[in-house]
């Protein structure tokens, strides 16, 4: 039995020493929402001088991870050619957030522009706790009638934290069971009395 316990403990220690790998998850999806113009904002870095926000209550998003809401706070230059800000994509029980930058280019239709941003994931919660990665966002903004209507398509990768594989959990449970059985078996020994 001692050999079994030593073997299981050795395997468990070896498995614990193996590096954990983050899962690379492909993120694709789209969102529509309303972007509200807040106005001139002195906290925006130059040459970005105006602030807009997207309230998650005005958004509808679908993705490879499920349905979500989308929140942004954006600083942009005059005409919206350059923009940068922060975002949160919320799936209800978990979310990820970070920063983005990019801008827009006008189309042939006055008030409609094509948009392109690079999103950088800095953190998350739930299944995205400790997440990182980048993804692209491309779409259109229609600002002919306020609030502006926004459509964004997402595509990229998220690095999710490592979660132990089922085989690792099984090995760990077998090891604990074997150790427990060995301790239980050797725990009660009769005490001999000397005459």
N, CA, C and O of each residue as an XYZ file, in Angstrom:
780
protein
N       0.817     -1.192      0.000
C       0.000      0.000      0.000
C       0.867      1.265      0.000
O       0.520      2.278     -0.608
N       2.007      1.177      0.702
C       2.899      2.341      0.745
C       3.408      2.681     -0.654
O       3.566      3.854     -0.990
N       3.657      1.685     -1.444
C       4.137      1.920     -2.809
C       3.065      2.640     -3.615
O       3.366      3.555     -4.381
N       1.806      2.223     -3.439
C       0.705      2.872     -4.155
C       0.595      4.344     -3.749
O       0.459      5.220     -4.603
N       0.653      4.608     -2.443
C       0.548      5.987     -1.956
C       1.696      6.831     -2.499
O       1.480      7.955     -2.952
N       2.909      6.299     -2.455
C       4.072      7.041     -2.963
C       3.948      7.291     -4.469
O       4.274      8.375     -4.952
N       3.480      6.295     -5.195
C       3.319      6.443     -6.642
C       2.294      7.519     -6.967
O       2.539      8.388     -7.803
N       1.135      7.457     -6.296
C       0.079      8.449     -6.546
C       0.559      9.845     -6.164
O       0.306     10.809     -6.887
N       1.254      9.957     -5.027
C       1.758     11.273     -4.616
C       2.789     11.793     -5.616
O       2.803     12.985     -5.922
N       3.648     10.917     -6.125
C       4.635     11.334     -7.121
C       3.980     11.821     -8.404
O       4.386     12.839     -8.965
N       2.970     11.096     -8.869
C       2.253     11.504    -10.082
C       1.542     12.834     -9.846
O       1.575     13.714    -10.706
N       0.900     12.988     -8.687
C       0.198     14.236     -8.378
C       1.166     15.419     -8.328
O       0.857     16.494     -8.843
N       2.326     15.227     -7.716
C       3.312     16.303     -7.660
C       3.831     16.644     -9.051
O       4.032     17.816     -9.370
N       4.050     15.625     -9.881
C       4.495     15.871    -11.251
C       3.446     16.650    -12.030
O       3.772     17.605    -12.735
N       2.178     16.240    -11.903
C       1.098     16.926    -12.624
C       0.939     18.364    -12.135
O       0.661     19.263    -12.929
N       1.113     18.583    -10.835
C       0.984     19.938    -10.296
C       2.107     20.840    -10.794
O       1.933     22.056    -10.875
N       3.261     20.257    -11.131
C       4.395     21.057    -11.589
C       4.269     21.460    -13.053
O       4.996     22.340    -13.515
N       3.358     20.831    -13.785
C       3.181     21.197    -15.190
C       2.571     22.586    -15.303
O       1.677     22.921    -14.526
N       3.025     23.401    -16.246
C       2.481     24.744    -16.367
C       1.036     24.723    -16.852
O       0.662     23.908    -17.695
N       0.230     25.634    -16.303
C      -1.161     25.778    -16.739
C      -1.181     26.641    -17.990
O      -0.438     27.618    -18.089
N      -2.017     26.288    -18.930
C      -2.116     27.036    -20.176
C      -3.462     27.736    -20.252
O      -4.500     27.166    -19.915
N      -3.423     28.977    -20.699
C      -4.661     29.715    -20.895
C      -5.326     29.234    -22.175
O      -4.656     28.902    -23.153
N      -6.635     29.203    -22.156
C      -7.382     28.841    -23.351
C      -7.518     30.065    -24.239
O      -7.853     31.148    -23.760
N      -7.262     29.901    -25.518
C      -7.470     30.968    -26.488
C      -8.869     30.778    -27.051
O      -9.148     29.788    -27.727
N      -9.740     31.728    -26.768
C     -11.131     31.656    -27.201
C     -11.367     32.644    -28.337
O     -11.007     33.816    -28.228
N     -11.960     32.182    -29.408
C     -12.277     33.059    -30.531
C     -13.562     33.811    -30.214
O     -14.597     33.208    -29.930
N     -13.481     35.121    -30.266
C     -14.631     35.973    -29.985
C     -15.121     36.589    -31.285
O     -14.387     37.327    -31.943
N     -16.358     36.289    -31.656
C     -17.005     36.925    -32.803
C     -18.392     37.345    -32.365
O     -19.009     36.693    -31.523
N     -18.878     38.423    -32.929
C     -20.215     38.869    -32.583
C     -20.518     40.231    -33.155
O     -19.732     40.797    -33.914
N     -21.674     40.748    -32.778
C     -22.066     42.083    -33.223
C     -22.961     42.715    -32.173
O     -23.577     42.031    -31.356
N     -23.017     44.031    -32.216
C     -23.843     44.785    -31.275
C     -24.425     46.001    -31.983
O     -23.790     46.594    -32.855
N     -25.631     46.358    -31.599
C     -26.238     47.619    -32.023
C     -26.566     48.400    -30.771
O     -26.866     47.817    -29.730
N     -26.509     49.728    -30.868
C     -26.806     50.560    -29.718
C     -26.895     52.017    -30.103
O     -26.740     52.386    -31.267
N     -27.150     52.841    -29.093
C     -27.281     54.276    -29.287
C     -26.146     54.997    -28.574
O     -25.914     54.782    -27.384
N     -25.445     55.847    -29.301
C     -24.329     56.608    -28.756
C     -24.797     58.032    -28.479
O     -25.213     58.750    -29.388
N     -24.724     58.428    -27.213
C     -25.172     59.764    -26.810
C     -23.980     60.717    -26.725
O     -22.951     60.387    -26.135
N     -24.132     61.899    -27.320
C     -23.095     62.933    -27.267
C     -23.189     63.639    -25.923
O     -24.232     64.198    -25.585
N     -22.095     63.615    -25.152
C     -22.058     64.255    -23.834
C     -21.610     65.700    -23.967
O     -22.177     66.585    -23.326
N     -20.579     65.956    -24.806
C     -20.086     67.312    -25.023
C     -18.584     67.397    -24.855
O     -17.885     66.384    -24.829
N     -18.099     68.626    -24.740
C     -16.675     68.875    -24.544
C     -16.284     68.316    -23.178
O     -17.001     68.503    -22.195
N     -15.142     67.629    -23.123
C     -14.678     67.017    -21.885
C     -13.186     67.279    -21.734
O     -12.374     66.773    -22.508
N     -12.833     68.079    -20.722
C     -11.438     68.452    -20.495
C     -10.577     67.267    -20.054
O      -9.350     67.348    -20.111
N     -11.200     66.167    -19.614
C     -10.417     65.004    -19.183
C      -9.958     64.155    -20.360
O      -9.133     63.258    -20.184
N     -10.475     64.419    -21.556
C     -10.051     63.677    -22.744
C      -8.677     64.181    -23.182
O      -8.429     65.387    -23.180
N      -7.772     63.252    -23.562
C      -6.437     63.677    -23.997
C      -6.495     64.364    -25.367
O      -7.302     63.999    -26.221
N      -5.639     65.349    -25.558
C      -5.571     66.076    -26.827
C      -5.108     65.123    -27.920
O      -4.233     64.305    -27.634
N      -5.605     65.158    -29.114
C      -6.571     66.070    -29.722
C      -8.022     65.632    -29.540
O      -8.923     66.188    -30.169
N      -8.252     64.629    -28.674
C      -9.616     64.160    -28.425
C     -10.262     65.106    -27.422
O      -9.768     65.261    -26.305
N     -11.350     65.733    -27.810
C     -11.918     66.748    -26.923
C     -13.383     66.546    -26.575
O     -13.905     67.233    -25.697
N     -14.055     65.620    -27.242
C     -15.477     65.409    -26.999
C     -15.708     64.023    -26.403
O     -14.934     63.097    -26.643
N     -16.782     63.894    -25.624
C     -17.122     62.603    -25.013
C     -18.480     62.132    -25.507
O     -19.427     62.909    -25.629
N     -18.547     60.821    -25.789
C     -19.811     60.139    -26.073
C     -19.880     58.903    -25.191
O     -18.855     58.401    -24.732
N     -21.089     58.418    -24.957
C     -21.268     57.202    -24.176
C     -22.306     56.316    -24.857
O     -23.202     56.795    -25.552
N     -22.163     55.036    -24.641
C     -23.193     54.086    -25.045
C     -23.689     53.414    -23.771
O     -22.931     52.740    -23.074
N     -24.967     53.604    -23.479
C     -25.609     53.007    -22.311
C     -25.978     51.567    -22.646
O     -26.576     51.320    -23.693
N     -25.635     50.609    -21.782
C     -25.939     49.213    -22.087
C     -27.435     48.931    -22.259
O     -27.809     47.965    -22.923
N     -28.275     49.755    -21.673
C     -29.714     49.545    -21.814
C     -30.196     49.788    -23.237
O     -31.296     49.369    -23.599
N     -29.373     50.470    -24.057
C     -29.750     50.743    -25.443
C     -29.123     49.745    -26.413
O     -29.248     49.909    -27.626
N     -28.443     48.703    -25.894
C     -27.689     47.803    -26.768
C     -28.293     46.409    -26.831
O     -28.951     45.945    -25.900
N     -28.045     45.763    -27.958
C     -28.378     44.356    -28.147
C     -27.174     43.712    -28.815
O     -26.779     44.105    -29.913
N     -26.588     42.714    -28.143
C     -25.412     42.059    -28.698
C     -25.539     40.549    -28.686
O     -26.106     39.967    -27.762
N     -25.003     39.921    -29.725
C     -24.925     38.470    -29.795
C     -23.487     38.098    -30.146
O     -22.807     38.828    -30.866
N     -23.028     36.952    -29.628
C     -21.648     36.564    -29.887
C     -21.460     35.062    -29.735
O     -22.384     34.330    -29.379
N     -20.251     34.632    -30.010
C     -19.881     33.229    -29.832
C     -19.891     32.836    -28.353
O     -19.861     31.644    -28.046
N     -19.931     33.796    -27.429
C     -19.993     33.525    -25.992
C     -21.403     33.673    -25.436
O     -21.629     33.396    -24.258
N     -22.355     34.106    -26.259
C     -23.729     34.322    -25.803
C     -24.149     35.772    -25.992
O     -23.375     36.594    -26.483
N     -25.384     36.078    -25.596
C     -25.912     37.436    -25.704
C     -25.246     38.344    -24.666
O     -24.845     37.884    -23.597
N     -25.132     39.640    -24.989
C     -24.450     40.558    -24.090
C     -24.986     41.980    -24.247
O     -25.683     42.301    -25.210
N     -24.639     42.816    -23.274
C     -24.837     44.258    -23.389
C     -23.457     44.899    -23.493
O     -22.440     44.296    -23.149
N     -23.452     46.131    -23.973
C     -22.197     46.803    -24.321
C     -22.230     48.219    -23.762
O     -23.211     48.941    -23.937
N     -21.154     48.609    -23.090
C     -21.043     49.959    -22.509
C     -19.726     50.570    -22.961
O     -18.690     49.906    -22.958
N     -19.773     51.858    -23.354
C     -18.536     52.570    -23.676
C     -18.564     53.977    -23.120
O     -19.621     54.562    -22.885
N     -17.386     54.491    -22.921
C     -17.162     55.913    -22.675
C     -16.021     56.282    -23.621
O     -14.909     55.769    -23.496
N     -16.307     57.172    -24.560
C     -15.385     57.436    -25.663
C     -14.995     58.903    -25.728
O     -15.845     59.786    -25.609
N     -13.714     59.158    -25.918
C     -13.229     60.496    -26.241
C     -12.963     60.518    -27.747
O     -12.363     59.589    -28.288
N     -13.412     61.584    -28.425
C     -13.190     61.655    -29.860
C     -12.826     63.049    -30.306
O     -13.122     64.045    -29.646
N     -12.166     63.086    -31.463
C     -11.746     64.360    -32.046
C     -12.921     64.968    -32.811
O     -13.946     64.319    -33.019
N     -12.754     66.213    -33.221
C     -13.770     66.868    -34.036
C     -13.991     66.039    -35.295
O     -13.030     65.666    -35.967
N     -15.231     65.751    -35.614
C     -15.549     64.930    -36.769
C     -15.436     63.447    -36.506
O     -15.790     62.645    -37.370
N     -14.943     63.049    -35.314
C     -14.856     61.645    -34.944
C     -13.794     60.849    -35.666
O     -13.816     59.619    -35.635
N     -12.847     61.539    -36.326
C     -11.829     60.806    -37.080
C     -10.956     59.950    -36.176
O     -10.540     58.862    -36.575
N     -10.669     60.422    -34.960
C      -9.892     59.670    -33.975
C     -10.749     59.459    -32.738
O     -11.520     60.339    -32.356
N     -10.619     58.293    -32.111
C     -11.358     58.048    -30.873
C     -10.635     57.005    -30.034
O      -9.894     56.168    -30.549
N     -10.867     57.077    -28.737
C     -10.302     56.129    -27.777
C     -11.196     56.130    -26.555
O     -11.868     57.121    -26.270
N     -11.205     55.033    -25.842
C     -12.042     54.996    -24.648
C     -11.974     53.665    -23.937
O     -11.051     52.873    -24.130
N     -12.986     53.437    -23.103
C     -13.073     52.199    -22.331
C     -14.383     51.497    -22.679
O     -15.349     52.131    -23.104
N     -14.397     50.180    -22.492
C     -15.587     49.401    -22.819
C     -15.803     48.298    -21.798
O     -14.879     47.892    -21.092
N     -17.039     47.821    -21.732
C     -17.393     46.629    -20.968
C     -18.384     45.827    -21.793
O     -19.379     46.364    -22.279
N     -18.109     44.550    -21.949
C     -19.043     43.625    -22.586
C     -19.516     42.690    -21.482
O     -18.726     41.945    -20.902
N     -20.831     42.740    -21.196
C     -21.411     42.074    -20.035
C     -22.360     40.965    -20.478
O     -23.325     41.213    -21.201
N     -22.075     39.729    -20.036
C     -22.893     38.568    -20.383
C     -23.886     38.226    -19.278
O     -24.515     37.170    -19.327
N     -24.037     39.090    -18.293
C     -24.973     38.854    -17.198
C     -24.274     38.332    -15.959
O     -24.270     39.001    -14.926
N     -23.681     37.146    -16.040
C     -22.991     36.585    -14.878
C     -21.487     36.784    -14.957
O     -20.787     36.604    -13.960
N     -20.983     37.150    -16.123
C     -19.566     37.427    -16.271
C     -19.378     38.466    -17.373
O     -20.277     38.712    -18.177
N     -18.199     39.066    -17.393
C     -17.931     40.145    -18.345
C     -16.442     40.284    -18.576
O     -15.633     39.725    -17.836
N     -16.081     41.040    -19.619
C     -14.700     41.477    -19.784
C     -14.716     42.938    -20.192
O     -15.690     43.438    -20.755
N     -13.606     43.614    -19.893
C     -13.541     45.058    -20.123
C     -12.113     45.447    -20.485
O     -11.175     44.666    -20.329
N     -11.976     46.677    -20.971
C     -10.659     47.162    -21.342
C     -10.737     48.487    -22.056
O     -11.611     49.307    -21.773
N      -9.823     48.698    -22.983
C      -9.734     49.963    -23.710
C      -9.810     49.707    -25.216
O      -9.635     48.579    -25.677
N     -10.071     50.762    -25.963
C     -10.074     50.654    -27.414
C      -9.598     51.958    -28.012
O      -9.682     53.007    -27.373
N      -9.096     51.900    -29.243
C      -8.763     53.121    -29.981
C      -8.908     52.847    -31.472
O      -8.822     51.709    -31.931
N      -9.125     53.905    -32.194
C      -9.337     53.815    -33.638
C      -9.975     55.095    -34.132
O      -9.540     56.191    -33.777
N     -11.005     54.959    -34.951
C     -11.683     56.143    -35.453
C     -12.680     55.808    -36.535
O     -13.089     54.660    -36.706
N     -13.061     56.845    -37.264
C     -14.065     56.669    -38.306
C     -13.668     57.435    -39.555
O     -12.883     58.382    -39.510
N     -14.231     56.998    -40.661
C     -14.051     57.701    -41.929
C     -15.435     57.943    -42.526
O     -16.280     57.048    -42.523
N     -15.666     59.156    -43.040
C     -16.977     59.459    -43.601
C     -17.262     58.627    -44.853
O     -16.347     58.259    -45.590
N     -18.533     58.342    -45.077
C     -18.958     57.670    -46.303
C     -19.494     58.732    -47.271
O     -19.426     59.927    -46.987
N     -20.016     58.296    -48.393
C     -20.608     59.218    -49.367
C     -21.916     59.820    -48.858
O     -22.378     60.835    -49.379
N     -22.512     59.196    -47.843
C     -23.762     59.703    -47.270
C     -23.422     60.567    -46.055
O     -22.807     60.086    -45.103
N     -23.811     61.811    -46.085
C     -23.525     62.735    -44.975
C     -24.131     62.200    -43.681
O     -25.301     61.817    -43.648
N     -23.326     62.178    -42.613
C     -23.789     61.725    -41.301
C     -23.557     60.251    -41.032
O     -23.771     59.795    -39.909
N     -23.127     59.497    -42.027
C     -22.835     58.076    -41.837
C     -21.339     57.870    -42.034
O     -20.755     58.339    -43.010
N     -20.730     57.156    -41.085
C     -19.291     56.897    -41.189
C     -18.992     55.434    -40.911
O     -19.718     54.754    -40.185
N     -17.903     54.969    -41.509
C     -17.385     53.631    -41.225
C     -16.445     53.740    -40.038
O     -15.663     54.686    -39.946
N     -16.516     52.780    -39.132
C     -15.699     52.824    -37.920
C     -14.797     51.596    -37.846
O     -15.131     50.526    -38.354
N     -13.657     51.773    -37.207
C     -12.723     50.664    -36.979
C     -11.952     50.935    -35.693
O     -11.370     52.006    -35.518
N     -11.957     49.941    -34.788
C     -11.252     50.068    -33.519
C     -10.498     48.784    -33.209
O     -10.851     47.705    -33.685
N      -9.460     48.921    -32.405
C      -8.765     47.784    -31.823
C      -9.106     47.772    -30.333
O      -8.830     48.738    -29.621
N      -9.700     46.689    -29.872
C     -10.096     46.531    -28.467
C      -9.043     45.700    -27.748
O      -8.593     44.677    -28.265
N      -8.651     46.139    -26.557
C      -7.687     45.419    -25.732
C      -8.368     45.028    -24.429
O      -8.798     45.893    -23.666
N      -8.466     43.728    -24.171
C      -9.084     43.226    -22.946
C      -8.058     43.316    -21.824
O      -6.945     42.806    -21.949
N      -8.438     43.968    -20.729
C      -7.529     44.143    -19.597
C      -7.922     43.313    -18.385
O      -7.074     43.007    -17.548
N      -9.204     42.941    -18.275
C      -9.654     42.185    -17.110
C     -11.048     41.638    -17.374
O     -11.652     41.908    -18.412
N     -11.538     40.877    -16.432
C     -12.876     40.327    -16.551
C     -13.320     39.733    -15.242
O     -12.607     39.784    -14.240
N     -14.525     39.162    -15.264
C     -15.051     38.489    -14.088
C     -15.718     37.191    -14.534
O     -15.959     36.982    -15.723
N     -16.013     36.322    -13.564
C     -16.606     35.032    -13.904
C     -15.655     34.216    -14.762
O     -14.474     34.095    -14.438
N     -16.154     33.662    -15.842
C     -15.312     32.829    -16.714
C     -14.213     33.622    -17.399
O     -13.302     33.040    -17.988
N     -14.291     34.969    -17.327
C     -13.271     35.817    -17.946
C     -12.352     36.480    -16.908
O     -11.624     37.412    -17.248
N     -12.375     36.016    -15.653
C     -11.511     36.588    -14.619
C     -10.054     36.456    -15.053
O      -9.595     35.360    -15.375
N      -9.343     37.552    -15.060
C      -7.943     37.549    -15.463
C      -7.721     37.466    -16.966
O      -6.601     37.218    -17.413
N      -8.768     37.670    -17.746
C      -8.657     37.548    -19.207
C      -7.817     38.666    -19.807
O      -7.655     39.733    -19.215
N      -7.285     38.394    -21.001
C      -6.549     39.387    -21.776
C      -6.777     39.066    -23.248
O      -7.441     38.082    -23.574
N      -6.235     39.884    -24.127
C      -6.361     39.630    -25.553
C      -6.789     40.865    -26.317
O      -6.999     41.930    -25.737
N      -6.915     40.712    -27.615
C      -7.349     41.819    -28.469
C      -8.356     41.310    -29.491
O      -8.356     40.138    -29.866
N      -9.206     42.218    -29.925
C     -10.116     41.906    -31.017
C     -10.438     43.192    -31.758
O     -10.327     44.289    -31.210
N     -10.841     43.036    -33.018
C     -11.187     44.174    -33.863
C     -12.680     44.442    -33.790
O     -13.485     43.532    -33.591
N     -13.029     45.704    -33.953
C     -14.419     46.100    -34.063
C     -14.578     46.997    -35.277
O     -13.952     48.055    -35.357
N     -15.404     46.587    -36.217
C     -15.655     47.398    -37.414
C     -17.152     47.543    -37.582
O     -17.919     46.651    -37.221
N     -17.563     48.675    -38.135
C     -18.988     48.871    -38.326
C     -19.320     50.229    -38.892
O     -18.541     50.817    -39.642
N     -20.503     50.724    -38.519
C     -20.974     52.035    -38.993
C     -21.601     52.812    -37.848
O     -22.104     52.249    -36.875
N     -21.550     54.129    -38.005
C     -22.236     55.047    -37.099
C     -23.111     55.957    -37.947
O     -22.640     56.584    -38.897
N     -24.383     56.021    -37.593
C     -25.328     56.890    -38.278
C     -25.712     58.011    -37.318
O     -26.499     57.803    -36.394
N     -25.154     59.201    -37.541
C     -25.425     60.327    -36.648
C     -26.319     61.385    -37.311
O     -26.268     62.560    -36.948
N     -27.130     60.966    -38.275
C     -28.026     61.930    -38.927
C     -29.103     62.417    -37.974
O     -29.524     63.570    -38.066
N     -29.557     61.574    -37.067
C     -30.515     62.004    -36.037
C     -30.018     61.499    -34.684
O     -29.779     60.303    -34.514
N     -29.861     62.417    -33.716
C     -29.365     62.009    -32.391
C     -30.417     61.169    -31.657
O     -31.613     61.378    -31.865
N     -30.007     60.240    -30.819
C     -28.627     59.788    -30.614
C     -28.149     58.942    -31.800
O     -28.953     58.349    -32.520
N     -26.843     58.899    -31.982
C     -26.268     58.164    -33.104
C     -26.536     56.666    -32.970
O     -26.457     56.108    -31.875
N     -26.849     56.028    -34.081
C     -27.043     54.584    -34.104
C     -25.718     53.925    -34.488
O     -25.084     54.290    -35.478
N     -25.323     52.951    -33.681
C     -24.025     52.304    -33.858
C     -24.228     50.821    -34.124
O     -25.034     50.167    -33.462
N     -23.494     50.295    -35.093
C     -23.437     48.858    -35.370
C     -21.962     48.482    -35.410
O     -21.184     49.075    -36.159
N     -21.575     47.486    -34.596
C     -20.177     47.060    -34.541
C     -20.126     45.540    -34.672
O     -20.889     44.827    -34.021
N     -19.225     45.054    -35.514
C     -18.943     43.623    -35.649
C     -17.580     43.349    -35.015
O     -16.610     44.056    -35.285
N     -17.512     42.313    -34.167
C     -16.295     41.980    -33.441
C     -15.665     40.702    -33.977
O     -16.362     39.791    -34.424
N     -14.330     40.646    -33.926
C     -13.615     39.439    -34.311
C     -12.217     39.468    -33.695
O     -11.472     40.429    -33.891
N     -11.860     38.417    -32.951
C     -10.529     38.349    -32.357
C     -10.431     37.235    -31.340
O     -11.273     36.338    -31.303
N      -9.390     37.294    -30.507
C      -9.122     36.236    -29.534
C      -9.049     36.786    -28.119
O      -8.543     37.882    -27.879
N      -9.564     35.998    -27.194
C      -9.502     36.292    -25.765
C      -8.725     35.163    -25.113
O      -9.000     33.993    -25.382
N      -7.770     35.485    -24.269
C      -7.046     34.489    -23.504
C      -7.727     34.365    -22.158
O      -7.662     35.276    -21.333
N      -8.378     33.237    -21.938
C      -9.089     33.000    -20.679
C      -8.148     32.276    -19.722
O      -7.249     31.559    -20.161
N      -8.347     32.459    -18.424
C      -7.474     31.803    -17.454
C      -7.579     30.289    -17.563
O      -8.602     29.744    -17.979
N      -6.500     29.629    -17.180
C      -6.463     28.172    -17.253
C      -7.404     27.559    -16.226
O      -7.479     28.007    -15.082
N      -8.104     26.546    -16.648
C      -8.983     25.782    -15.776
C      -8.486     24.341    -15.829
O      -8.237     23.818    -16.915
N      -8.337     23.689    -14.672
C      -7.830     22.314    -14.700
C      -8.697     21.413    -15.590
O      -9.924     21.516    -15.603
N      -8.031     20.540    -16.323
C      -8.722     19.583    -17.193
C      -9.407     18.524    -16.324
O      -8.976     18.276    -15.198
N     -10.465     17.900    -16.838
C     -11.133     16.840    -16.077
C     -10.182     15.715    -15.664
O     -10.334     15.147    -14.583
N      -9.206     15.390    -16.508
C      -8.249     14.335    -16.160
C      -7.421     14.741    -14.937
O      -7.100     13.895    -14.103
N      -7.079     16.012    -14.824
C      -6.317     16.483    -13.663
C      -7.148     16.380    -12.394
O      -6.652     15.975    -11.343
N      -8.426     16.752    -12.505
C      -9.313     16.636    -11.340
C      -9.448     15.171    -10.938
O      -9.403     14.850     -9.751
N      -9.610     14.289    -11.903
C      -9.766     12.863    -11.600
C      -8.521     12.321    -10.908
O      -8.623     11.592     -9.922
N      -7.353     12.675    -11.421
C      -6.104     12.214    -10.823
C      -5.979     12.719     -9.385
O      -5.565     11.980     -8.492
N      -6.336     13.963     -9.176
C      -6.246     14.537     -7.839
C      -7.198     13.809     -6.881
O      -6.816     13.492     -5.754
N      -8.421     13.547     -7.316
C      -9.383     12.866     -6.456
C      -8.948     11.430     -6.151
O      -9.100     10.961     -5.023
N      -8.411     10.737     -7.151
C      -7.908      9.379     -6.927
C      -6.766      9.405     -5.916
O      -6.690      8.547     -5.036
N      -5.890     10.378     -6.041
C      -4.772     10.501     -5.107
C      -5.232     10.750     -3.682
O      -4.737     10.120     -2.747
N      -6.187     11.677     -3.509
C      -6.714     11.933     -2.162
C      -7.409     10.692     -1.602
O      -7.284     10.378     -0.418
N      -8.145      9.990     -2.472
C      -8.821      8.771     -2.018
C      -7.828      7.715     -1.578
O      -8.022      7.066     -0.551
N      -6.763      7.539     -2.350
C      -5.753      6.537     -2.002
C      -5.043      6.904     -0.700
O      -4.783      6.036      0.132
N      -4.736      8.162     -0.527
C      -4.086      8.596      0.717
C      -5.015      8.380      1.900
O      -4.597      7.889      2.948
N      -6.290      8.754      1.724
C      -7.270      8.547      2.802
C      -7.429      7.075      3.163
O      -7.496      6.719      4.339
N      -7.489      6.213      2.130
C      -7.624      4.779      2.387
C      -6.398      4.240      3.125
O      -6.524      3.427      4.040
N      -5.227      4.694      2.724
C      -4.002      4.230      3.381
C      -3.952      4.691      4.831
O      -3.557      3.925      5.709
N      -4.342      5.916      5.087
C      -4.332      6.405      6.470
C      -5.372      5.689      7.311
O      -5.121      5.380      8.476
N      -6.521      5.425      6.741
C      -7.573      4.742      7.488
C      -7.160      3.306      7.811
O      -7.424      2.797      8.900
N      -6.520      2.679      6.859
C      -6.119      1.285      7.036
C      -5.021      1.148      8.092
O      -5.029      0.197      8.874
N      -4.101      2.069      8.115
C      -2.987      1.980      9.050
C      -3.233      2.754     10.336
O      -2.379      2.757     11.222
N      -4.377      3.409     10.456
C      -4.646      4.273     11.605
C      -4.910      3.535     12.900
O      -4.546      4.046     13.959
N      -5.526      2.357     12.879
C      -5.881      1.643     14.111
C      -5.079      0.349     14.210
O      -5.322     -0.608     13.474
N      -4.143      0.339     15.110
C      -3.361     -0.854     15.342
C      -3.490     -1.217     16.825
O      -3.472     -0.345     17.694
N      -3.613     -2.455     17.080
C      -3.735     -2.851     18.486
C      -2.444     -2.542     19.259
O      -1.334     -2.703     18.753
N      -2.633     -2.108     20.455
C      -1.493     -1.818     21.319
C      -1.246     -3.040     22.193
O      -2.132     -3.480     22.925
N      -0.047     -3.577     22.111
C       0.239     -4.772     22.918
C       0.736     -4.315     24.295
O       1.488     -3.350     24.428
N       0.287     -5.045     25.293
C       0.674     -4.725     26.668
C       1.808     -5.646     27.085
O       1.767     -6.861     26.893
N       2.791     -5.033     27.648
C       3.904     -5.836     28.133
C       3.529     -6.446     29.465
O       2.850     -5.814     30.274
N       3.970     -7.684     29.700
C       3.597     -8.376     30.922
C       4.407     -7.964     32.096
O       4.199     -8.470     33.199
